[in-house]
Amino acid sequence: MTNHPAPATNEVSEVERIMKSRFANRFYIDRAVDVETIRGILDAARYAGTGANVQPWRAYVTTGAVKDALTAALSDVHATAPGAHRSEFSYFPDPLPEPFASRRREFGSLFYGSLNIAADDVAARAEQTTRNCRFFDAPVALIFTIDRRLEKGSWLDLGMFIQNIMLAATARGLDTCTQEFLSRYHLVIRDHLPLAAEEMVVCSMAIGFGDPQWAQQRPQMPKAPIEAFASLHGF
Ligand SMILES: Cc1cc2nc3c(=O)[nH]c(=O)nc-3n(C[C@H](O)[C@H](O)[C@H](O)COP(=O)(O)O)c2cc1C
């Protein structure tokens, strides 16, 4: 017995196709995303599971002149005073323990390698990083916040909401890139969006139509096999 009708096999494969075809896209074409599409994505995402149904997420969705002004301010601060800004939380510990450090190194060499940027080409890597401030030129930029009085549990909920947004976007033929990078510029973001004092900027996301050429040449990020993260008991 289940609360859901048994899905046809092709529905399972459609859900899994969407889950497996999502990737972090950092290259977009110049094509607007209409507001109905954005509302559809947000409408699907709000069904994310959440501890005690507290639904602790907030999303600020920007496009057009609002996004352009935010992008200009972020690019400016990143060019002029990058060291003066800090995220309100640590995304990674320093040093990052194994096996995570090796995976991060592999990501860097695959991503920058696919752009023909050498490991010691600090300027080219920095230029690529700067593109975060422009949301990789995607037409829609989201800022996610959480009430700073909440605990780690609610951050789990926010992650599920963000994943739902990525999948609902993928289902509509859109690409996404979630970004922790911009959380350091929360003061700049505050100047442009009506965040309440208790809201902490957690991350941002670019959404748009991906550049089809990049979709062909992009490196596939390796995903650890089941045995690396799960053990099965009693089967
Ligand atoms: C919470 C989160 C934060 C991320 N932050 C950034 C970021 O700041 N800049 C960036 O270029 N990519 C960022 N990414 C994308 C990851 O690098 C990417 O998801 C990872 O390399 C795996 O690749 P895939 O998403 O294509 O499978 C982030 C992803 C997540 C889920």
The ligand as a Tripos MOL2 file, in Angstrom:
@<TRIPOS>MOLECULE
LIG
   31    33     1     0     0
SMALL
NO_CHARGES

@<TRIPOS>ATOM
      1 C1         25.1390   24.6750   -2.1870 C.3       1 LIG1
      2 C2         25.9940   24.7930   -3.4260 C.ar      1 LIG1
      3 C3         26.8580   25.8510   -3.5560 C.ar      1 LIG1
      4 C4         27.6210   26.0050   -4.7390 C.ar      1 LIG1
      5 N1         28.3990   27.1240   -4.8980 N.ar      1 LIG1
      6 C5         28.9910   27.3550   -6.0870 C.ar      1 LIG1
      7 C6         29.6330   28.6080   -6.3350 C.ar      1 LIG1
      8 O1         29.7080   29.4940   -5.4800 O.2       1 LIG1
      9 N2         30.1580   28.8220   -7.5740 N.ar      1 LIG1
     10 C7         30.1030   27.8720   -8.5580 C.ar      1 LIG1
     11 O2         30.5970   28.1280   -9.6640 O.2       1 LIG1
     12 N3         29.4940   26.6590   -8.3460 N.ar      1 LIG1
     13 C8         28.9260   26.4050   -7.1530 C.ar      1 LIG1
     14 N4         28.2480   25.2230   -6.9360 N.ar      1 LIG1
     15 C9         28.2040   24.2090   -7.9910 C.3       1 LIG1
     16 C10        29.0790   23.0270   -7.6270 C.3       1 LIG1
     17 O3         30.4330   23.3200   -7.8980 O.3       1 LIG1
     18 C11        28.6140   21.7950   -8.4310 C.3       1 LIG1
     19 O4         27.3060   21.4790   -8.0280 O.3       1 LIG1
     20 C12        29.5000   20.5860   -8.2030 C.3       1 LIG1
     21 O5         30.7860   20.8040   -8.7470 O.3       1 LIG1
     22 C13        28.9120   19.3080   -8.7790 C.3       1 LIG1
     23 O6         28.6790   19.4790  -10.1540 O.3       1 LIG1
     24 P1         27.2270   19.2720  -10.7860 P.3       1 LIG1
     25 O7         26.2880   20.1640  -10.0190 O.co2     1 LIG1
     26 O8         27.4010   19.7200  -12.2110 O.co2     1 LIG1
     27 O9         26.8500   17.8560  -10.6170 O.co2     1 LIG1
     28 C14        27.5230   25.0410   -5.7620 C.ar      1 LIG1
     29 C15        26.6650   23.9600   -5.5940 C.ar      1 LIG1
     30 C16        25.8980   23.8260   -4.4540 C.ar      1 LIG1
     31 C17        24.9470   22.6670   -4.3200 C.3       1 LIG1
@<TRIPOS>BOND
     1     1     2 1
     2     2     3 ar
     3     2    30 ar
     4     3     4 ar
     5     4     5 ar
     6     4    28 ar
     7     5     6 ar
     8     6     7 ar
     9     6    13 1
    10     7     8 2
    11     7     9 ar
    12     9    10 ar
    13    10    11 2
    14    10    12 ar
    15    12    13 ar
    16    13    14 ar
    17    14    15 1
    18    14    28 ar
    19    15    16 1
    20    16    17 1
    21    16    18 1
    22    18    19 1
    23    18    20 1
    24    20    21 1
    25    20    22 1
    26    22    23 1
    27    23    24 1
    28    24    25 2
    29    24    26 1
    30    24    27 1
    31    28    29 ar
    32    29    30 ar
    33    30    31 1
@<TRIPOS>SUBSTRUCTURE
     1 LIG1         1 GROUP 0 **** ****
